[in-house]
Amino acid sequence: MASRALSHVLQNIRVKRSMTKPFPQLDCSICQPRAHIYLYNTCFERSLENGSMTATFQLNHVRHYAKKGALTEIDVSTSDGTFPLNQIAKVVQKSPQLVVVDATTSPQYIKNISDALFNCNMGLNPQQEGLTLYIPIPKVTKEHREKLVKSSKTKANEAKKMVEDVKIKYQSILKKKHEHISKDTIKLLDTIVQTNANRVKTEIDEIQKAKEKDLLP
């Protein structure tokens, strides 16, 4: 009876799944099976996943210039959609000071690629010769790297704040009085909400620390 009532409550806050990537399951052997399933079909789950993915996206865009990999991840907007640079062009690091982008396989995107490189906030100034772009790599100072680390921490904190807001929202929903749902069930769900929020915050911290290690080797 409690599981049926819980289903009704959580269906009221369920949203259409817009992502297909599975959310890591919480090992909660004492959880009522139906309650556990319904909880993982709520927008709480998807909102937390959005928080983690947002942090990953934002931190991946805190880049420095020293590695070819930083360029291959740049998104290129075209009339056919948005693609990572390495999907539509060949990227080769000729030397620590020069990266070459060969757009022979996608000549129609050469201007899009040039614009994406110029506007990626990495201080790049691509020089075009036919379907090839030559990109001088600016020297990265210690001060600039430290500034990027500070930016990565700010973005991570913003993402964790978003996760905290989501947690508070759904804890508030669970605290509302619902008929036929025991206090023990509500307490269990609240624990799951808290546990998953903490886990996602930990994931965000790990992403930030990895980015910091990349910026300050």
N, C-alpha and C positions, 0 to 999 in steps of 0.2 A: 504493500500500500504506500509506504513511504517513497519507494523508488518511483512509483507511478506519479505521485504528487510532485516529486522532484523533477521528473520529466516535464511536467506541465510548466513548472516555474522556469526551468532553463530554456525551454522552447521559446519563451517570451523574449529572451535576450539572445537567441541564436541568430547568427547571420549566415548568409550564403558563403560557402567556402570559395575564396577567390585565389587560394594558393594550393598547389598540389604537393608541395614539400611536406613530408610528415613531421609532426612535432614530436620531439623525444618524449617517450612515456615516462611518467613517474612511477617508480617501484613502490607501490602502496598495497601490500598484500591484505591489509585489514579493510581496505575500501570496499564498499558494496559494489559489485561488478556493474550494475546498471547505472548507479550514481557516477562511477568513474567514467563510463562511456559517455554519458550525457555531458559531464563536465568538459570532456575533451572535444565536444561538438559545439561549444559555446564560443562567442566572440572574445571571451577572455583569453582562450588559447591563441586565437589568431592575433589578438592585439599584442600579446606578449611576443609572439613570433615576429610581428612587425617591428617591435622595439629592437629586437636583436638584429634583424635584417637591416633596419635603418642605421644602426650603429656600424655595422659592417660596411654598408655603402658609404657613409660619411667618412669613416676612418680610411677606407681604401682610396678616397679622394684627397687625403692629406699625403701628398707625394713630394719626394725630392727628386732631383734630376739625375742622380748618379747611376741609375740602373736602367738598362733597356726595358726591363719588366714594367717599369713605371709608365713607359710609353705604350706598351702593348695593351694595357688596361684602359686606355683613354677611349671614351665612347665617341663615335663618329655619327652624327645625324645626317641622314640622307633621305631622298624622296621615297626610298623603299623601306625605311625604318632606321633604327639605331643599332650599330654594330660595334663590338670591340675592334680596335684598330687592327689587331693581328688576324682578324677573320677576313679582312678585305685587302690587306696589303702585307708585304713581307718586311719585317723590321730587323735590321742588322746593326749591331754596334761595331763600327769599324775601329774605333779607338775610344779611350775614356772620354775624349772630348768631342766625338762625332758619332751620331746615329743616322743611318740611311734608311729611308722608307721607300720601297719599290711598289708602285701601284699599277704595275703592268697588267695584273689579272683583273683589276677593277678600274680602268681608266676613267670611267664616268664619275668616279668619286674623288678624283684627285683634288678638286677644290674643297670638297667637304673635309677631306683629311687635313689639308693645309689649314683650314679655318679652325678645325678642332684642336690642332696642335698649338696654334697661335693663341687660342682663347682658353687654354686649359689651366691658366694661372700658375704655370711653371716657368714663366719667363722665357719661353722658347720663341725663336724667330726662324721658321723653316724657309730654306731657299730652294726654289723649284727649278729643275732642269728637265723638261719633258715630263715624263711620268715618274720622275724620281725627286724625292725631297731630301735635302741635306740639312741636318739639324745640329748646329753647334750646341754642345752641352755647357751651360754656365757652371763656373766653379761654385760649389756649395760651401758657404762659410759655416763655422760652428754656431755663430749667432743665428743664422737662418734655420739650421737644424733644430736648435733649442726653441725657436719660435714655432716651428711645426709641431714639436712635441707638446708645447703648451696648447696649441690648437686642438691636437688629438685628445688631450685630457678634457678640454671644454666640451667637445662633441660627445665624448663618452659620458660625461656628467649629464648632458642634456638628454641623452638616450635613457640613462638610468632614471632620470626624473620622469620621463614619459612612462616607463615601466611602473614606477611608484604610483603615478596617477591612475594607471589602469588597475593596479592592485587595490587601491583605496576605493575605486568605483565599484569593483565587484565584491569587495568585502561589505560595502554598504548595501548592495543588493542582497547578499546573503543574510544580513542582519534584520532585514524586513521580516515581519511575521508572515509565515506561510502555514496554512492548515495541513495537517497530516504529515508534516516533516518534523522529525524529532530533533531535539537540541543537539543530540550526539551527531546526527547526520550533518547538521549545519556546522557544527564545530569541526567535523572531519573535512568538509569542503573548504572551510576557511583555512585549515592547515595546508590543504593542497594548493590553494591560491597563494598563500604566503611562501610555501616551499618553491613553487615554480617561479614566482617573482624573484626570489633570492637567487635561483639558479640562472635566470636570464641576466641578472645584474652581474653575476660572476663571469658569465660568458662575455659580457661587454667589457669587463675589466681585463679579461684575457686578450681580447682583440686589441685593446688599447696598449697593453704591455708589449704585445708582439709588434705593433706599429712603432712604439717607442724604441724597441730594440733595433728595428730596421733603420730608424732615423739616426740613432746614436750607436753605431756598431762599436 
